[in-house]
Amino acid sequence: MRAFVFPGQGAQYPGMGKDLYEAYPLAKQMFDTADRLLGFSITDIMFNGSDEDLRQTRVTQPAVFIHSVISSRVMTIQQPDMVAGHSLGEYSALVACEALRYEDALLLVSKRAQAMQKACDQRPSTMAAVLGLKDEQVSDICQRITDHIVIAANFNCPGQVVISGTIEGVEQACAELKAAGAKRAIRLPVGGAFHSPLMQPAAEELKDAILATEFHQPVCPVYQNVNAYPQTDPEQIRSNLMLQLTAPVCWTQTVKNMILDGASEFYEFGPGDVLKGLIRKIAPEITIG
């Protein structure tokens, strides 16, 4: 069975999507639609902008989403048997399984980026990558820190967990995780505590937009970040999406569950190949296209 997976924020690079735009009429049409809906030429920034230009929050998330959805449309004629996306990539996955229209999902992604930026501006916060400890060890140490906010936010693959919280909380957790034997515990160059309770203001702002958006019956199950389980009910998909910004990304368990349910081939669509590397560490025996 074929599993399509989609990356999140951080996969962007200058020039992304220009080859698709020039090679496929459908891609050109979808890029042009994005420019119209967003009210600015995101294609010009994607094709000609610098690294710094692409790091603007209003650009980064829509850019990765647009590239991911378009590449999945033009680079395969196969239908997926199941889909999943990492953080932002869940929106691309929802388009791939037809639970969301491309246009509706793009507007949600744009709203998500703006809401997250506001939440970041309201309260200084950060994230850190922790290498070399088991998931449970990282979670336990974060839970023991009660003076500050810090949680295990991204379970990316065995031995790689990202923590998220206030600057003080993350720094204290990094010190304790290193003392517990972590090979590395390093701050990431991000401006906020994604997938933590500090994103609650963004989640509240995004909630209204999600409630106002029409969700459809997907053509295949989507494995969602909040619990790693397959979903086909549009209202349950909507509910899980509303929880996503403040809940951890259960990526390791998502991949394991997809394999248990029959996935034998994984295909990553979008800029870069971060998820391919994670999947190889989770399940070295699996075919990755």
C-alpha positions in Angstrom: 0.0 0.0 0.0 1.2 3.5 -0.9 1.6 6.2 1.8 2.0 9.9 0.8 3.7 12.1 3.4 4.3 15.8 3.5 6.9 18.0 5.3 6.5 20.9 7.6 8.1 24.3 8.1 11.8 24.4 7.6 11.9 22.5 4.3 11.8 25.7 2.2 14.7 26.8 -0.1 15.3 29.6 -2.7 13.9 28.8 -6.1 11.5 26.2 -4.8 8.8 25.3 -7.3 10.1 27.2 -10.3 10.8 23.9 -12.2 7.2 22.8 -11.6 5.8 26.1 -12.7 7.7 26.0 -16.0 7.1 22.3 -16.7 3.4 21.7 -15.9 0.4 23.8 -16.9 -1.5 22.6 -13.9 1.3 23.7 -11.6 1.3 27.2 -13.2 -2.5 27.4 -12.7 -2.2 26.4 -9.0 0.7 28.9 -8.4 -1.3 31.7 -10.0 -4.3 30.8 -7.8 -2.1 31.1 -4.7 -0.9 34.5 -5.7 -4.5 35.7 -6.2 -5.8 34.2 -2.9 -3.0 35.4 -0.8 -3.0 38.9 -2.3 0.7 39.0 -3.0 3.1 37.3 -5.4 4.3 34.4 -3.3 5.6 32.8 -6.5 8.0 35.6 -7.0 9.4 35.1 -3.5 9.6 31.4 -3.9 11.3 31.5 -7.3 13.5 34.6 -6.8 13.7 35.4 -3.1 16.5 34.8 -0.7 16.7 32.5 2.3 15.8 35.5 4.5 12.7 36.3 2.3 11.5 32.7 2.7 11.8 32.8 6.4 9.0 35.4 6.7 6.2 33.6 8.5 3.6 34.8 6.1 5.6 33.2 3.3 7.2 30.1 4.8 4.2 28.1 5.6 2.1 28.8 2.5 5.3 28.3 0.3 5.9 24.8 1.7 2.2 23.9 1.5 1.9 25.1 -2.1 5.0 23.3 -3.2 3.9 20.1 -1.5 0.4 20.0 -2.9 1.5 20.9 -6.4 4.3 18.3 -6.5 1.9 15.6 -5.3 -0.6 16.5 -8.1 1.8 16.7 -11.0 4.4 14.1 -10.1 2.2 11.1 -9.7 -1.0 9.6 -11.3 -1.4 7.2 -8.4 -3.9 7.6 -5.6 -2.5 7.2 -2.1 -3.9 4.5 0.2 -3.1 6.6 3.2 -1.6 10.1 3.9 0.1 12.0 6.8 1.9 15.3 7.2 4.4 16.6 9.8 2.9 19.7 11.5 2.1 22.1 8.7 2.3 19.1 6.3 -0.9 17.8 7.7 -2.7 20.5 5.7 -1.0 19.2 2.5 -2.1 15.7 3.5 -5.7 16.8 3.9 -5.7 18.2 0.4 -4.1 15.0 -1.0 -6.9 12.9 0.5 -9.5 15.4 -0.6 -10.7 16.2 2.9 -9.9 19.9 2.0 -10.0 21.8 -1.2 -6.6 23.3 -2.2 -8.0 26.9 -2.0 -9.6 26.4 1.4 -6.5 24.8 2.9 -4.2 27.5 1.5 -6.3 30.2 3.3 -6.2 28.2 6.5 -2.4 27.8 6.2 -2.1 31.6 5.7 -4.3 32.2 8.7 -2.3 29.7 10.7 1.0 31.4 9.9 -0.3 34.8 10.9 -1.8 33.5 14.1 1.4 31.7 15.1 3.5 34.8 14.4 1.2 36.8 16.7 1.5 34.2 19.5 5.3 34.3 19.1 5.4 38.1 19.4 3.2 38.0 22.5 5.6 35.8 24.6 9.2 34.9 23.9 9.6 31.2 23.5 11.7 28.6 21.7 12.3 25.0 20.8 15.3 22.6 21.1 16.3 19.3 19.4 17.3 16.5 21.8 19.3 13.6 20.4 20.1 10.3 22.0 17.4 9.7 24.6 14.2 7.6 24.5 10.9 9.4 24.0 9.8 8.5 27.5 13.0 9.9 29.1 12.5 13.3 27.4 8.8 13.5 28.3 9.5 12.6 32.0 12.2 15.2 32.4 10.0 17.9 30.8 7.1 16.9 33.0 9.2 17.2 36.2 9.9 20.9 35.4 7.0 22.8 37.0 8.4 26.3 37.4 8.4 26.9 33.6 6.5 25.7 30.5 8.3 23.0 28.5 7.0 19.9 26.8 8.1 17.2 24.4 6.6 18.6 21.2 7.8 16.5 18.2 8.5 12.8 18.4 10.4 12.7 15.1 12.1 9.3 15.2 13.8 7.1 17.7 16.5 9.2 19.5 15.2 12.5 18.1 12.7 14.6 20.1 12.1 18.3 19.9 11.1 20.1 23.1 9.1 23.4 23.2 8.3 26.1 25.7 9.4 29.3 27.4 13.1 30.2 26.9 13.8 29.5 30.6 11.9 26.2 30.5 13.7 24.9 27.4 17.1 26.0 28.8 16.5 24.2 32.1 15.3 21.1 30.2 18.3 21.1 28.0 20.6 21.1 31.0 18.8 18.3 32.7 18.5 16.2 29.5 22.3 16.5 28.9 22.9 15.4 32.5 20.6 12.4 31.8 22.8 11.4 28.9 21.5 13.2 25.8 24.1 13.4 23.0 22.9 16.8 22.1 20.3 19.3 23.3 20.5 22.4 21.2 18.2 25.4 20.7 16.6 25.7 17.3 16.5 28.9 15.3 12.8 29.4 15.7 10.8 32.3 17.1 8.2 30.4 19.1 7.2 27.3 21.0 5.2 25.5 18.4 3.1 22.5 19.5 3.0 23.7 23.1 0.4 25.4 25.3 2.0 28.7 24.4 0.3 28.4 21.0 -3.1 28.6 22.6 -3.8 32.2 21.4 -3.0 31.1 17.9 -5.2 27.9 18.2 -8.1 30.1 19.4 -7.7 32.4 16.4 -7.4 29.5 13.9 -10.3 27.7 15.5 -12.9 30.1 14.0 -11.4 29.7 10.5 -11.3 25.9 10.8 -15.0 25.9 11.9 -16.0 28.1 9.0 -14.2 25.8 6.4 -16.0 22.9 4.7 -14.4 19.5 5.3 -15.2 16.5 3.0 -15.1 12.7 3.2 -11.5 11.8 2.4 -10.7 9.2 -0.3 -8.3 7.5 2.1 -7.4 7.6 5.8 -5.4 10.5 7.1 -3.1 9.8 10.1 -3.2 13.0 12.2 -0.5 14.5 14.4 -2.4 14.6 17.6 -2.9 10.9 18.1 -1.2 9.1 15.1 -4.5 7.3 14.3 -6.2 7.0 10.9 -9.3 9.2 10.5 -11.9 9.3 7.8 -14.7 11.2 9.5 -14.7 14.8 8.4 -15.8 16.2 11.8 -13.2 14.2 13.7 -10.6 15.4 11.2 -11.7 19.0 11.9 -11.6 18.5 15.7 -8.1 17.0 15.6 -6.8 19.8 13.4 -8.1 22.4 16.0 -5.9 20.6 18.6 -2.8 20.4 16.5 -1.1 23.7 17.3 -0.9 23.0 21.1 -0.4 19.2 21.0 2.7 17.2 20.2 3.4 15.8 16.7 3.4 12.0 17.1 5.4 11.3 14.0 7.3 8.1 15.1 4.0 6.5 16.1 2.3 7.8 12.9 4.8 6.0 10.7 4.6 2.8 12.8 0.8 2.8 12.7 0.8 3.3 8.9 3.1 0.3 8.5 1.0 -1.8 10.8 -2.0 -0.9 8.6 -0.2 -2.1 5.5 1.9 0.7 4.2 4.9 -0.8 2.3 5.9 2.2 0.2 6.3 5.8 1.4 6.5 8.8 -1.0 7.4 12.3 0.3 6.1 15.3 -1.7 7.4 18.8 -1.0 10.7 20.6 -0.7 13.6 18.6 0.6 13.6 15.0 1.9 13.5 15.4 5.7 10.8 12.9 6.2 12.5 10.3 4.2 15.4 10.4 6.6 13.1 10.1 9.6 11.2 7.2 8.1 14.5 5.3 7.4 15.4 5.6 11.1 11.9 4.5 12.2 11.6 1.6 9.7 14.8 0.8 7.8 13.1 -2.0 6.0 10.5 0.1 4.3 10.6 1.2 0.6 10.9 5.0 0.3 10.1 6.5 -3.1 
